[in-house]
């Protein structure tokens, strides 16, 4: 194998190594972006969970008040029935 062939092979290898390094950098940046996106989605999810819990509490309070009012109405109508 002559010097020209050896240099040519090394040039090919160097190009391939450079391409691999560039791909690694690209994947690292993509991975970093995805990691930040995951954190944002987790934060959004936690916020939605808290909102849902608050809404559930409000619904329970409303339901309790409705039941209390219905009970008062029921007892009022029972007490007003003619005997």
ABEGO torsion letter per residue (X at the ends): XBAAAAAAAAAAAAAAAAAAAAAAAAAAAAAAAAAAAAAAAAAAAAAAAAAAAAAAAAAAAAAAAAAAAAAAAAAAAAAABBX
